[in-house]
């Protein structure tokens, strides 16, 4: 099995940092040679999870959220950790889709091959696995994962 690549970053809990997290993720994925459709899906998922950490998780100003990207053989895993222990909830079928919140996780579920959450000693981690497509560079997955792993 090829060695994976990992990138970890932390951001202050402020709405403007959602864009910073997405921008950082885009640069990392480009450096890793991840294809456009996978990158687009990862950026959407990362943005949604970061936005939830700032807005819905009630992450206090002065606190941080952390994002980890993992390039594995067939997926890019996005992990977002915040200090709020409340696990995410989705909008149930038949609920008011005009209500504020809940729909983003439905979209995460559609983009990810799997996703979930786990309680941590302080807070929680929410993760999503996005199927990997390779950029037109012609590199295979084993080469992507092994070359320059961090």
N, C-alpha and C positions, 0 to 999 in steps of 0.2 A: 504494500500500500504506500502511496506517495505521502510525503510529509506535507502537512497543511501549513497555511500562512495565517497569521493572526495580527489584527491591528486593534489597539485599544485607545480610546480617547475619552476625555471628560469635558463637560460643559456646565457653566453656571445655569441654574434654573431660571431662564428668562426666555420669553417667546422668540427673541431675535436669534437665540442660539440654535433653534431648530434648523434654520437656514445654514448656519455654520456647520452643524453636524452633517447635513445633506451634502454640502460642498466638500467636506473632508472625505466622506464616504465615496463620492464620485471620483475624487483624485486617487484614492487608494485602489478602487476597482479598476480604473484606467491603468494605473501602474502595474496591477496584477494581470492585465490583459483580458479582463472579463468583457464579454460581448454586450452590445447595446441593449438588447431586450432584457437580459438579466440585470444589467446596471439600472435600467429604468425601474424595474420591479423592486430592486433592493432600495433605491432612493425613495420610492413611494412608501415602502414599508418602514424604512428608517425614519422618514419624516413623520409618518403617522404615529409611530411609537414614541418618538421624541416629543411630539406635540402633546400626546396623552400624558407623558411624564410631567411636562410643564403645566398643562392645564388641568387635566382630570385627576392626576395623582396628588394634586395639592402639594407639590414639591415646593418647599419654602424658599423664598428669596435667600440667597447666600448659600443654599445647598446646591449640590450638583447631581447630574445624571450622567451615567457612563454608557458608552456604546462600544460594543466589541463586534468586529467583522471577522469571520472565519471563512477562508477559502478551503473547502474540502474537495474530495474527488468529484462529486456530482452536484454539490450545492454550495451556495454562499449562505452561511448562517448569520443572521443579524440578531444580536442580543442587546437589550436595553435594560439597564438596571437603575432603579430610583429608590429613594428612601421610604416611600410609602408602602406599607405592607398589604394594602387592599389589592386583591387580585382583580384583573379586568373582567368586565361582563359585556356580553354582546346584546344587541337588540334582538329580542326573540321574534320569531315569525308572527305577524299579525300586530306587532306593536307599532306605534306612531312613528313612521319614518321621517316625519317632519320635526320630531323632537330633537333637542340639542344633544348630540353625542351618540356613540354606540355603533354608528354605521361604518366607521373607519376600520374596525376590527372585522367586519364582514368582508371588506375589500382585501384586508390582509389575508384572511382565510382563502379568498379566491386566488391571490397571487402566490401564496406559499404552498409548498407540497405538504407541509405540516407546520404547526405553531403551538405554542403553549406558554405557560407561566409557572414559576416556581418561587415559593417563599424563600427569603434569605434571612440571615441573622438580623440584619437591618434592611428592611424593604423587600423588594422582589426583583426578579429578572423575567422579562418577557422575551421570547425568542421566536424566530420564524426562519424556516429553511426555504430558500429560493432556488429552483432548479438552475443549474449552471449551463450556460452556452458560452462557447469560446469565441473571442474576437477573430476577425478574418486573418489573423496572423498565421494561422495554420498550426499553431501549437496544440499539442494534445493535453488532456487534463493532467496526466502525470507530470508533464513538463511544467505546466503552470504551477502546480502545487509544490513541486520540489525546487524550482528555480527561485533562489533568493528568499526562501522561507524565513519568516521572522518569528 
